[in-house]
Amino acid sequence: MVHRDPGSAARQGDSPVTVGRTVLVDTHPDGRYAVVLIEYNEPPHVEPYTALCRRDDDGWRFAAGHGGWSGWYRTHEDADGAGLGFDVTNDDPPAVRWNVPEPNVL
């Protein structure tokens, strides 16, 4: 399903009665991707959710999602085929760092 903005794409499956608050919408420098951080439920029992959205010629689409706000997420590969992505900091407020190389996993 195509949406006019990344926030709508991230919340595409939410019902009108879902309690949630968009905390951050951060767009990749080249405009192809956006990260939307959402808090579901109300404090003190919030459930953080990270949504990755992709912009196509006709609008924004939900690409992937994950519970929580920490970790590294792949968006694309660089010219050498290495994974690039983003990570979300657990700062207050949280922040997105783009074009982060794939971490070495042992």
GUMAR-488817 format. One record per residue (C-alpha): residue in three letters; residue number from 1; z, y, x; chain. Coordinates in nm, 4 decimals, padded with zeros to 6 digits. Layout:
BEGIN
     r     k         up      north       east   c
   ALA   NUM          Z          Y          X   A
...
This chain:
BEGIN
     r     k         up      north       east   c
   MET     1    00.0000    00.0000    00.0000   A
   VAL     2   -00.0942    00.3440    00.1334   A
   HIS     3    00.1385    00.6454    00.1162   A
   ARG     4    00.1022    01.0156    00.1900   A
   ASP     5    00.3955    01.0275    00.4355   A
   PRO     6    00.5937    00.7835    00.6525   A
   GLY     7    00.9142    00.8282    00.4510   A
   SER     8    00.7416    00.7019    00.1360   A
   ALA     9    00.5808    00.4135    00.3248   A
   ALA    10    00.9189    00.3088    00.4687   A
   ARG    11    01.0804    00.3059    00.1246   A
   GLN    12    00.7876    00.1401   -00.0576   A
   GLY    13    00.9868   -00.1552   -00.1867   A
   ASP    14    01.2951    00.0373   -00.2934   A
   SER    15    01.3761    00.0520   -00.6599   A
   PRO    16    01.4577    00.3913   -00.8140   A
   VAL    17    01.8266    00.2934   -00.8312   A
   THR    18    01.8555    00.1936   -00.4634   A
   VAL    19    02.1129    00.4093   -00.2915   A
   GLY    20    01.9696    00.5185    00.0398   A
   ARG    21    01.9421    00.8234    00.2565   A
   THR    22    01.6673    00.9000    00.5050   A
   VAL    23    01.8432    00.9991    00.8265   A
   LEU    24    01.5442    01.0628    01.0535   A
   VAL    25    01.1649    01.0611    01.0494   A
   ASP    26    01.0201    01.0812    01.4013   A
   THR    27    00.6444    01.0706    01.4640   A
   HIS    28    00.4850    00.9314    01.7818   A
   PRO    29    00.3263    01.2036    01.9985   A
   ASP    30   -00.0257    01.0798    01.9149   A
   GLY    31    00.0517    01.0687    01.5415   A
   ARG    32   -00.0337    00.6975    01.4944   A
   TYR    33    00.3206    00.5769    01.4320   A
   ALA    34    00.6415    00.7036    01.2796   A
   VAL    35    00.9948    00.5678    01.2795   A
   VAL    36    01.2085    00.6164    00.9713   A
   LEU    37    01.5826    00.5571    00.9934   A
   ILE    38    01.7483    00.4871    00.6601   A
   GLU    39    02.1109    00.4348    00.5572   A
   TYR    40    02.1488    00.2108    00.2543   A
   ASN    41    02.4636    00.2197    00.0402   A
   GLU    42    02.7300    00.4860    00.0732   A
   PRO    43    02.9855    00.5538    00.3488   A
   PRO    44    03.1871    00.3876    00.4770   A
   HIS    45    02.9756    00.0763    00.4053   A
   VAL    46    02.6317    00.1909    00.5151   A
   GLU    47    02.3613   -00.0500    00.6267   A
   PRO    48    02.1318    00.1123    00.8845   A
   TYR    49    01.7644    00.0163    00.8681   A
   THR    50    01.4741    00.0999    01.1017   A
   ALA    51    01.1202    00.1120    00.9605   A
   LEU    52    00.8051    00.1444    01.1690   A
   CYS    53    00.5102    00.2968    00.9840   A
   ARG    54    00.1488    00.3206    01.0987   A
   ARG    55   -00.1020    00.5876    01.0034   A
   ASP    56   -00.4529    00.4714    00.9158   A
   ASP    57   -00.7491    00.6834    00.8082   A
   ASP    58   -00.6362    00.6713    00.4457   A
   GLY    59   -00.2611    00.7312    00.4947   A
   TRP    60    00.0694    00.5770    00.6022   A
   ARG    61    00.1607    00.2086    00.5742   A
   PHE    62    00.4826    00.0197    00.6357   A
   ALA    63    00.4313   -00.1923    00.9508   A
   ALA    64    00.7688   -00.3527    01.0287   A
   GLY    65    01.1381   -00.3151    00.9672   A
   HIS    66    01.4674   -00.4309    01.1054   A
   GLY    67    01.8331   -00.3999    01.0112   A
   GLY    68    02.0229   -00.1730    01.2469   A
   TRP    69    01.9213    00.1177    01.4643   A
   SER    70    01.9473   -00.0232    01.8137   A
   GLY    71    01.6964   -00.2132    02.0199   A
   TRP    72    01.3395   -00.1935    02.1433   A
   TYR    73    01.0377   -00.2337    01.9131   A
   ARG    74    00.6735   -00.2867    02.0202   A
   THR    75    00.4096   -00.0446    01.8950   A
   HIS    76    00.1117   -00.1096    02.1240   A
   GLU    77   -00.0025   -00.2053    02.4742   A
   ASP    78   -00.0836    00.0219    02.7657   A
   ALA    79   -00.4117    00.0049    02.9620   A
   ASP    80   -00.2762   -00.2845    03.1717   A
   GLY    81   -00.1753   -00.4888    02.8674   A
   ALA    82    00.1968   -00.4270    02.9095   A
   GLY    83    00.3994   -00.3721    02.5931   A
   LEU    84    00.4955   -00.0193    02.4958   A
   GLY    85    00.7202    00.0709    02.2113   A
   PHE    86    01.0165    00.2761    02.1052   A
   ASP    87    01.3883    00.2440    02.1039   A
   VAL    88    01.6534    00.4046    01.8920   A
   THR    89    01.9651    00.5459    02.0536   A
   ASN    90    02.3053    00.4985    01.8961   A
   ASP    91    02.3858    00.8639    01.9554   A
   ASP    92    02.5274    01.0808    01.6808   A
   PRO    93    02.2777    01.1717    01.5490   A
   PRO    94    02.0492    00.8802    01.6438   A
   ALA    95    01.7261    00.9566    01.8274   A
   VAL    96    01.3938    00.7835    01.8939   A
   ARG    97    01.2413    00.7491    02.2424   A
   TRP    98    00.8653    00.6775    02.2448   A
   ASN    99    00.6402    00.4976    02.4966   A
   VAL   100    00.9266    00.2940    02.6381   A
   PRO   101    00.8079   -00.0069    02.8425   A
   GLU   102    00.8993   -00.3518    02.7156   A
   PRO   103    01.2341   -00.4473    02.8699   A
   ASN   104    01.2465   -00.7445    03.1029   A
   VAL   105    01.4173   -01.0273    02.9208   A
   LEU   106    01.5673   -01.3023    03.1304   A
